[in-house]
């Protein structure tokens, strides 16, 4: 496997940029790549906490299927820097309005300004309070069948009912294995329609609260219920509550809202990433909770193109105004005053 070349750079921010991208994952880096190639001055500020860090590989990404998340980001940073953009480590503490744009303050005291913001900070997965889940997250405790289904095909899969989409999750994982069990845990009783669907697909339902995992030789061997019963499993699928990383936008009045799916909180936006705050666009998991790496990267590129178009329109308006300035009403009035003064003096 070819490893991306390491590029040595100074972790410095300029005083101002056309665009500051907050978040250095797939969405942010792809957005920055598009903007830098459009000859925009760009800074990517990356807190270094990618959501998929626990995963061994990223899948479903054409031409890069199976690449490690760390290598994908290293390649992306190198490409973005190759077009002159700055990529720096840091956590954005707050953002406010300044001079028609935005003032961006980092937790370490650095600051910069931007005409536009592209927020791609992703989300935090809040796992159910079951001992052992966090330790195995991204390994054999999973959430997305499209990300991990092929790797766990034909294994004994358990699905923990931890959210409104758990039945759907169990039905999806059934595509990759005939041995799927749904643990109802603390969820409300199943409705008749859901129970019928699960039964029709041969998915066993196990009632009772889950107390923990059985692990041997660094692998899950079972799911342990509160009554002491152990159900043999090799994989456990969990639907975490997903919460956007966006607290720094509060001073702009941009706050996370409950997602329509009930799966967590996001920053609402239109298909181009436009938020309720002019000049701020979002892309990736911070707005689309279910976006995979490819979707997030594409959304970052689309939002970046929209940002560049906005800046072009703004610059065109300024150029037109400047071109008209010699013939403006104010300049004509001034000229008339000068002419009248000359006449008064017999010139």
Rosetta blueprint (number, residue, H / E / L):
1 X L
2 X L
3 X L
4 X L
5 X L
6 X L
7 X L
8 X L
9 X L
10 X L
11 X L
12 X L
13 X L
14 X L
15 X L
16 X E
17 X E
18 X E
19 X E
20 X E
21 X E
22 X E
23 X L
24 X L
25 X L
26 X H
27 X H
28 X H
29 X H
30 X H
31 X H
32 X H
33 X H
34 X H
35 X H
36 X H
37 X H
38 X L
39 X L
40 X L
41 X L
42 X E
43 X E
44 X E
45 X E
46 X E
47 X L
48 X L
49 X L
50 X L
51 X H
52 X H
53 X H
54 X H
55 X L
56 X L
57 X L
58 X E
59 X L
60 X L
61 X L
62 X L
63 X L
64 X L
65 X L
66 X L
67 X E
68 X L
69 X H
70 X H
71 X H
72 X H
73 X H
74 X H
75 X H
76 X H
77 X H
78 X H
79 X H
80 X H
81 X H
82 X H
83 X L
84 X L
85 X L
86 X E
87 X E
88 X E
89 X E
90 X L
91 X L
92 X E
93 X E
94 X E
95 X E
96 X E
97 X E
98 X E
99 X L
100 X L
101 X E
102 X E
103 X E
104 X E
105 X E
106 X E
107 X L
108 X L
109 X L
110 X L
111 X E
112 X E
113 X E
114 X E
115 X E
116 X E
117 X E
118 X E
119 X E
120 X L
121 X L
122 X L
123 X E
124 X E
125 X E
126 X E
127 X L
128 X L
129 X L
130 X L
131 X E
132 X L
133 X L
134 X H
135 X H
136 X H
137 X E
138 X L
139 X L
140 X L
141 X E
142 X E
143 X L
144 X L
145 X H
146 X H
147 X H
148 X H
149 X L
150 X H
151 X H
152 X H
153 X L
154 X L
155 X L
156 X L
157 X E
158 X E
159 X E
160 X E
161 X L
162 X L
163 X L
164 X L
165 X L
166 X H
167 X H
168 X H
169 X H
170 X H
171 X H
172 X H
173 X H
174 X L
175 X L
176 X L
177 X L
178 X L
179 X L
180 X E
181 X E
182 X E
183 X E
184 X L
185 X L
186 X L
187 X L
188 X L
189 X L
190 X L
191 X L
192 X H
193 X H
194 X H
195 X H
196 X H
197 X H
198 X H
199 X H
200 X H
201 X L
202 X L
203 X L
204 X E
205 X E
206 X E
207 X L
208 X L
209 X L
210 X E
211 X E
212 X E
213 X E
214 X E
215 X E
216 X E
217 X L
218 X L
219 X E
220 X E
221 X E
222 X E
223 X E
224 X E
225 X E
226 X L
227 X L
228 X L
229 X L
230 X E
231 X E
232 X E
233 X L
234 X L
235 X E
236 X E
237 X E
238 X E
239 X L
240 X L
241 X E
242 X E
243 X E
244 X E
245 X L
246 X L
247 X H
248 X H
249 X H
250 X H
251 X H
252 X H
253 X L
254 X L
255 X L
256 X L
257 X E
258 X E
259 X L
260 X L
261 X L
262 X L
263 X L
264 X E
265 X E
266 X E
267 X L
268 X L
269 X L
270 X L
271 X L
272 X L
273 X L
274 X E
275 X L
276 X L
277 X L
278 X L
279 X L
280 X E
281 X E
282 X E
283 X L
284 X H
285 X H
286 X H
287 X L
288 X L
289 X L
290 X L
291 X L
292 X L
293 X H
294 X H
295 X H
296 X H
297 X H
298 X H
299 X H
300 X H
301 X H
302 X H
303 X H
304 X H
305 X H
306 X H
307 X H
308 X H
309 X H
310 X H
311 X H
312 X H
313 X H
314 X H
315 X H
316 X H
317 X H
318 X H
319 X H
320 X H
321 X H
322 X H
323 X H
324 X H
325 X H
326 X H
327 X H
328 X L
329 X H
330 X H
331 X H
332 X H
333 X H
334 X H
335 X H
336 X H
337 X H
338 X H
339 X H
340 X H
341 X H
342 X H
343 X H
344 X H
345 X L
346 X L
347 X L
